[in-house]
Amino acid sequence: MSVDTCKASEFRQLTGQDTSHLCELTSNSSVYWLSRPTAEAFSALVAASRSQGFELAVASAHRKFERQLLIWNEKAAGIRPLLDEAGQVLDIEQLNEREQVFAMLRWSALPGTSRHHWGTDVDVYDAAAMDAVYRVQLCPDECAQGGIFSGLHRWLDDVICHNRSFGFQRPFDIDRGGVAPEPWHLSFAPEAGRYERMLDCGQMYNLLAQQPIALKQTVLENFEEIFRRFIAPARIDKRAVAD
C-alpha cells in the first residue's frame, strides 16, 4: 500500500467513511462497533465497574459519517430538538443561521468531525441503576449529584484521576468555550491521540464543502472559528501522556 493510499485510508477512518478497523461489541444486549484495542480496554473497564456494583454500558460508540450527517441535517430542520446551554429546547425560528449553527455545535459535531467516527469513543451509562422503563437521556442532570448515574460518574472521576481507567479519558470534561461538558463521553486516549493529531482545518473544510450539509454556507464562512472552538480543543493526547 502506498503512503498516499495509507493516508487516504486513515483520513476515511478519521471522518467515519471507513469501518475496516472496527470490531463488534455487545453491550446491554445491543451491538456496537469499536476498534479492537478500544474494545479490549473497554471490556476491562466494564469488569472493574462490576466489581463496584455498576454495569457500565454503551449508549453510543462508532458512528458513520452518514449517521452524523443525518443527525446534523435533522437538527437544522427542526426534526430533532435543538438545545440551549442548560439543555432546554430552543426555538430555531428565533435564531439567525450563525446562531443556529453555533447552538447545534454545543451538543452535536459536524459530520466528519465527530470523535465517534474513530471507534475510540463511547457514551456510557450505568445499566444497573435503571429500571425497565427508564430511557437514557445523556444529559448533565443524570450525572450530577442526585442523578440516576451519579454513582457511576463519581467512580469514573476517581479512576480517571488516579490513572486506573485503562486509558480512557474525558475529552469534554470541562467547558472550553466550545462543546458543552459531557461526562458520559469517554475516549481511549492511546488510540484517539493518533486521530487527534490528524485533524487538519483545511482538509475538514474541503470535505464539508463537498457534502450536502444543512447551513453549509454559514458553516464554511465560520469554519476557522468552528475548528478552533469545537474540534481542536478536545485533544487529550498531551494530557494522556502526562498522566
C-alpha positions in Angstrom: 0.0 0.0 0.0 1.5 3.4 -1.0 1.9 6.2 1.5 -0.8 8.3 -0.3 -3.2 5.3 -0.2 -2.4 4.8 3.5 -3.1 8.4 4.3 -6.3 8.3 2.3 -7.4 5.3 4.3 -6.6 7.0 7.6 -8.5 10.1 6.6 -11.5 8.0 5.8 -11.3 6.4 9.2 -10.9 9.8 10.8 -14.1 11.0 9.1 -16.3 8.0 9.6 -16.1 6.8 6.0 -14.1 3.6 6.6 -15.0 0.9 9.2 -12.5 -1.7 8.3 -10.5 -1.2 11.6 -13.6 -1.9 13.8 -14.8 -5.0 15.6 -18.2 -5.9 17.1 -19.0 -5.2 20.7 -22.2 -6.3 22.6 -23.3 -4.0 25.5 -26.6 -4.4 27.4 -28.0 -6.6 24.6 -27.1 -4.1 21.8 -24.4 -4.3 19.2 -21.8 -1.5 18.8 -18.5 -1.1 16.9 -15.1 -0.1 18.3 -11.5 -0.5 17.3 -10.1 -3.7 18.7 -7.7 -2.1 21.2 -10.5 0.2 22.4 -12.9 -2.7 22.8 -10.4 -4.7 24.8 -9.7 -1.7 27.1 -13.4 -1.0 27.5 -14.1 -4.7 28.5 -11.5 -4.2 31.3 -13.2 -1.0 32.4 -16.6 -2.8 32.4 -15.2 -5.6 34.6 -13.8 -3.0 37.0 -17.1 -1.2 37.2 -18.9 -4.5 38.0 -16.6 -5.1 41.0 -18.0 -1.8 42.4 -21.6 -2.6 41.7 -22.0 -0.7 38.4 -22.9 -2.0 34.9 -21.0 0.2 32.5 -23.0 0.1 29.3 -22.7 1.8 25.9 -25.3 4.3 24.6 -23.3 5.2 21.5 -20.0 4.1 20.1 -18.8 4.3 16.5 -20.9 6.5 14.2 -20.6 6.6 10.5 -20.3 9.8 8.5 -23.8 9.3 7.0 -25.3 8.9 10.5 -23.7 12.1 11.7 -24.9 13.9 8.6 -28.4 12.8 9.3 -28.3 14.0 12.9 -26.9 17.4 11.8 -29.5 17.9 9.0 -32.4 16.8 11.2 -31.4 19.3 13.9 -31.2 22.1 11.3 -34.6 21.1 10.0 -36.2 21.1 13.5 -36.9 17.3 13.3 -34.6 16.8 16.3 -34.6 19.2 19.2 -32.0 22.0 19.4 -30.9 22.7 23.0 -29.6 25.7 24.8 -26.7 25.9 27.3 -28.9 24.4 30.0 -30.2 21.6 27.9 -33.6 23.3 27.2 -35.3 23.2 23.8 -34.6 26.3 21.6 -37.0 27.7 19.0 -34.9 27.7 15.8 -37.3 30.2 14.2 -35.9 32.8 16.6 -32.3 32.2 15.6 -30.3 33.5 12.6 -28.2 31.0 10.7 -25.0 31.7 12.6 -26.7 31.4 16.0 -28.3 28.1 14.9 -25.0 26.6 13.7 -23.2 27.5 17.0 -26.1 26.3 19.1 -26.1 23.0 17.3 -22.3 22.7 17.7 -22.6 22.8 21.5 -24.2 19.4 21.5 -23.6 17.9 18.0 -20.5 17.6 15.9 -20.4 18.4 12.2 -20.3 15.2 10.1 -16.7 14.2 9.5 -15.5 15.9 12.8 -17.1 13.7 15.4 -14.9 11.7 17.7 -17.4 8.9 17.4 -16.2 8.3 13.9 -12.9 6.9 15.1 -14.1 3.8 17.0 -12.2 5.1 20.1 -15.0 7.0 21.9 -18.1 5.8 23.8 -21.1 7.4 25.5 -21.8 5.4 28.7 -24.3 4.9 31.4 -25.0 2.6 34.4 -27.5 -0.1 33.3 -27.6 -1.4 36.9 -29.2 1.9 38.1 -32.1 1.8 35.7 -35.5 0.1 35.8 -37.1 -1.4 32.8 -38.9 1.7 31.6 -36.2 4.3 32.1 -34.8 5.9 28.9 -31.2 7.2 28.9 -31.1 10.9 28.1 -27.3 11.6 28.2 -27.8 14.9 29.9 -26.0 16.7 32.8 -28.7 16.0 35.3 -28.2 12.2 35.0 -24.5 12.6 36.0 -24.8 15.3 38.7 -25.2 14.8 42.4 -28.5 13.0 43.0 -28.8 12.0 39.3 -29.5 8.4 38.3 -25.9 7.8 37.1 -24.1 10.0 39.7 -22.6 7.0 41.5 -21.0 5.7 38.3 -19.6 9.1 37.4 -18.1 9.6 40.9 -16.4 6.3 40.4 -15.2 7.3 36.9 -13.9 10.6 38.3 -11.8 8.6 40.7 -10.4 6.0 38.3 -9.6 8.6 35.7 -7.9 10.9 38.3 -5.8 8.0 39.6 -4.9 6.6 36.1 -6.8 3.4 36.7 -9.2 3.9 33.8 -7.4 1.6 31.3 -6.5 4.6 29.1 -9.9 6.2 29.0 -10.2 10.0 29.4 -13.0 12.6 29.1 -12.4 14.8 26.1 -15.3 17.1 27.2 -14.5 17.2 30.9 -14.9 21.0 31.2 -16.3 23.8 29.2 -13.6 25.2 26.9 -16.0 27.6 25.1 -17.0 25.0 22.5 -18.7 21.7 23.1 -20.7 21.5 26.3 -19.3 19.3 29.1 -20.2 15.7 28.5 -19.1 13.5 31.5 -20.7 10.5 29.8 -18.3 10.7 26.8 -15.2 8.5 27.2 -12.2 8.3 24.8 -9.5 5.7 24.6 -6.5 8.1 24.7 -3.8 5.7 23.4 -5.6 5.5 20.0 -7.7 8.7 20.0 -4.5 10.7 20.3 -3.4 9.5 16.8 -6.6 10.7 15.3 -6.4 14.0 17.1 -3.0 14.6 15.5 -4.5 14.0 12.1 -7.1 16.8 12.5 -6.5 19.5 9.9 -8.6 22.6 9.4 -8.1 22.7 5.6 -8.8 19.1 5.0 -12.0 19.2 7.0 -13.1 22.4 5.2 -12.6 20.7 1.8 -14.6 17.6 2.9 -17.5 19.6 4.2 -17.6 21.8 1.1 -18.4 18.7 -0.9 -21.2 17.4 1.3 -25.0 18.1 1.5 -24.9 19.5 5.0 -27.6 21.9 6.1 -26.5 25.5 6.7 -23.3 24.8 4.6 -22.5 28.4 3.6 -22.7 29.6 7.2 -20.6 26.6 8.4 -17.9 27.3 5.8 -17.8 31.1 6.4 -17.2 30.4 10.1 -15.1 27.3 9.8 -11.8 28.6 11.2 -13.6 29.6 14.4 -15.6 26.4 14.4 -12.4 24.3 14.1 -10.6 26.3 16.8 -13.5 26.2 19.3 -15.3 22.9 18.7 -12.9 20.4 17.0 -9.4 21.1 18.2 -9.9 21.9 21.9 -10.9 18.4 23.0 -7.5 17.0 22.3 -6.4 14.6 25.1 -3.2 13.2 23.7 -0.9 15.6 25.6 -3.0 15.1 28.8 -2.8 11.3 28.4 1.0 11.3 28.0 1.4 13.5 31.1 -0.7 11.1 33.3 
